Amino acid sequence: MEFYAERNKSKVYSEKLYRKFNKELQLVLQHPDLGIKTEIASVRGFIIGDYILFYEETTETIIVHTLWDSRQNPDSLKIR
């Protein structure tokens, strides 16, 4: 949130993204298989607009590895 608030000189967009990500994360918590399988066997990717939420389901929780802006160079993506 701080990154976008500083970049845009406004908290409005940051707060909008925060609400959107939390809403979508609730879906992932309820339905962990929603995400697309990745090259890493236990990691899935869930598309949220221009972003991809990379996460892993364990027996007890969902681990979020990264929230990646898909408009970036794909070579810069590091999930773990």
VOPAGU-2260 file (C-alpha; in pm, 1 decimal, decimal comma):
REM VOPAGU-2260
SITE   aa  ch    i         X         Y         Z
SITE  MET   A    0       0,0       0,0       0,0
SITE  GLU   A    1     280,0     238,1      85,9
SITE  PHE   A    2     439,2     195,7    -258,5
SITE  TYR   A    3     126,7     305,8    -446,2
SITE  ALA   A    4      40,4     576,8    -196,5
SITE  GLU   A    5     386,0     730,0    -246,5
SITE  ARG   A    6     389,9     677,2    -622,2
SITE  ASN   A    7      40,4     816,5    -683,6
SITE  LYS   A    8      50,0    1078,5    -406,8
SITE  SER   A    9    -283,3     936,5    -288,6
SITE  LYS   A   10    -399,4     650,8     -69,1
SITE  VAL   A   11    -719,3     594,6    -270,0
SITE  TYR   A   12    -569,0     349,9    -521,0
SITE  SER   A   13    -371,7     169,1    -250,6
SITE  GLU   A   14    -683,8     117,8     -42,2
SITE  LYS   A   15    -877,8      -2,7    -347,3
SITE  LEU   A   16    -608,0    -261,3    -427,0
SITE  TYR   A   17    -590,9    -369,8     -63,1
SITE  ARG   A   18    -967,1    -434,0     -50,9
SITE  LYS   A   19    -961,4    -617,6    -384,2
SITE  PHE   A   20    -669,8    -842,2    -283,6
SITE  ASN   A   21    -828,8    -925,6      51,1
SITE  LYS   A   22   -1160,9   -1009,2    -114,9
SITE  GLU   A   23    -993,1   -1240,8    -365,4
SITE  LEU   A   24    -774,2   -1396,5     -97,1
SITE  GLN   A   25   -1091,1   -1493,9      90,0
SITE  LEU   A   26   -1197,2   -1690,3    -221,2
SITE  VAL   A   27    -860,8   -1866,4    -227,4
SITE  LEU   A   28    -895,7   -1952,1     140,8
SITE  GLN   A   29   -1236,9   -2108,2      76,7
SITE  HIS   A   30   -1136,7   -2277,4    -250,8
SITE  PRO   A   31    -758,8   -2334,3    -259,3
SITE  ASP   A   32    -774,1   -2517,5    -593,3
SITE  LEU   A   33    -896,1   -2205,2    -779,1
SITE  GLY   A   34    -545,6   -2103,0    -879,4
SITE  ILE   A   35    -362,9   -2228,2   -1185,5
SITE  LYS   A   36     -86,2   -2481,9   -1128,2
SITE  THR   A   37     264,7   -2348,1   -1181,1
SITE  GLU   A   38     599,0   -2508,9   -1262,5
SITE  ILE   A   39     651,8   -2544,9    -887,5
SITE  ALA   A   40     436,3   -2842,7    -790,4
SITE  SER   A   41     283,7   -2703,1    -470,5
SITE  VAL   A   42     243,6   -2340,6    -587,0
SITE  ARG   A   43     -61,2   -2200,9    -768,3
SITE  GLY   A   44    -123,9   -1863,9    -930,4
SITE  PHE   A   45    -452,5   -1677,0    -893,1
SITE  ILE   A   46    -514,9   -1390,9   -1136,8
SITE  ILE   A   47    -647,4   -1068,1    -984,0
SITE  GLY   A   48    -673,4    -805,3   -1256,4
SITE  ASP   A   49    -318,6    -711,5   -1359,5
SITE  TYR   A   50    -170,4    -913,1   -1072,4
SITE  ILE   A   51    -102,7   -1276,8    -997,8
SITE  LEU   A   52    -115,8   -1402,9    -641,0
SITE  PHE   A   53     126,5   -1693,9    -605,4
SITE  TYR   A   54      37,7   -1912,7    -309,0
SITE  GLU   A   55      79,1   -2257,2    -161,1
SITE  GLU   A   56    -172,6   -2459,2      36,5
SITE  THR   A   57     -52,8   -2650,5     341,5
SITE  THR   A   58    -257,9   -2868,0     573,8
SITE  GLU   A   59    -309,6   -2572,3     806,8
SITE  THR   A   60    -290,5   -2252,4     603,3
SITE  ILE   A   61    -234,1   -2069,8     275,1
SITE  ILE   A   62     115,2   -1929,0     226,6
SITE  VAL   A   63     132,0   -1626,9      -4,8
SITE  HIS   A   64     469,0   -1629,9    -177,9
SITE  THR   A   65     432,4   -1316,0    -384,8
SITE  LEU   A   66     184,9   -1078,1    -540,3
SITE  TRP   A   67     324,7   -1002,5    -883,8
SITE  ASP   A   68     229,8    -725,4   -1125,9
SITE  SER   A   69     199,4    -918,1   -1452,6
SITE  ARG   A   70     280,3    -605,8   -1657,6
SITE  GLN   A   71     645,2    -650,6   -1557,1
SITE  ASN   A   72     912,3    -841,2   -1745,1
SITE  PRO   A   73     842,0   -1211,3   -1674,9
SITE  ASP   A   74    1213,9   -1273,2   -1636,4
SITE  SER   A   75    1205,6   -1070,7   -1314,5
SITE  LEU   A   76     950,8   -1302,0   -1147,2
SITE  LYS   A   77    1078,3   -1482,2    -839,1
SITE  ILE   A   78     817,4   -1691,5    -658,5
SITE  ARG   A   79    1030,4   -1818,8    -374,1
